Amino acid sequence: MIIITAKFQILPDDADSWPDIAADFTRATRAEAGCLWFDWSRDVEDPTTYVLIEAFRDDEAGAAHVQSEHFKQAQQSLPPHLAATPRIVNATVPQDDWSLLGELAVPADR
């Protein structure tokens, strides 16, 4: 799978509204056949920073995502709300879902 983590620095006046601003793009991306997940988190120390963790089944699914109409629309609608160009980490990993974090395993009887 392709896993992407992107860090978005949002303009202060738009930070609280960012989930609504990105909502159409988020919904459309989550509906893509090759999207495994597309999840936003807000930084607990800097409320103007959001982190997006997204995963796609394979290269074909990733290509379909960046060629989609909703991606093209997001390229126009999202940048006016950004304070800087988002930063990204993109990797292909040999798995198709989250793995368990064994070092923090929760007992089975809980």
N, C-alpha and C positions, 0 to 999 in steps of 0.2 A: 504494500500500500504506500501511497504518498502521504506523508504527514507534514503539515505546514503550521508553523507558529509565527504569527505576525503581531507586532507591537504597534499600536496606534496611539499617537499623541493628539488628543482632541482639543480644539479651541476651548478655553475655559467656559465661555458662555454656552457652549453646546454639549459639554460633558455630561450633564444630567440627562439630556435628551438623546444621547447617542443610541441607546437601544431602540428608540422609536425611529430615529433617523435611518438606522441600518436595518430596520425590521423587514421591509419588502425584500431586500437583497438576501437577508438571512433566511426568510421563509422559502424563497425561490431556490436558493442553494441547497437547503435541507431536502427539498423535494426532488433533486436530481437523482437519477437512478444510481450513479456511481459515488454519491456522497455518503461516507460512513458516519461522519459527524461534523458539525460546524457550530462551535460553542464559544461564546464571549465570556470573559471575566474582567472585572474591574480591579485595578491595582488598589490594595488596601492602604498604601502609603501615599499614592499620587492619584487623586480622583479624576485627573484628566487623561490617565493612561488606561487603555483597554488592551487586553491580549485576546487574540483569536486563535483557537486551536481547531484546525480543520484536517480532515483526512478523506482521501479519495481512493477508491478501489485499486486503480492502476493509472498508468500514463494516459490511456485513452479517456478515462473519466476526468482526469485533471485537464486534459486538452478540451474536452467538451465544456467543462466549467468556464474556462477563460474565453471560450468562443461563444458563450451563451448571451442572449439578449440582456438578461438581468445583470451579467457581469459588465457588459458594455454600458448599461445604464448607471451602474455603480461607479464606473470610472468617471462619469460626469457629475453625479449627484453627491458623492461622498467627499472628494477633495476640498470643497469649500468649507467643510467643517473641521479640517485637519490643521494642526499647527506645524506639522512636519511630515515628510514622506515616511510612510510606515516602514519599519524594519522587519526582516523576514528570515526565518530558518526553514529550509525546504530539504527533506530527505526521503529517500525510498527505503523502507524497512521490510524485512521478510516476515510479516505477520499480517493479520487481517482484523485485529481487534486489540483492545487494551490487554496487557498482561497483568498478572497479580504482582503486587509489591511484597515479596516474601519476607523482607526484613521487618515489615509491620503487619504480619499476618494476624488476623482476628481468629480466635478459637472457633472451631466449627459448632460448638455447643452454645454459642451466643446468639 
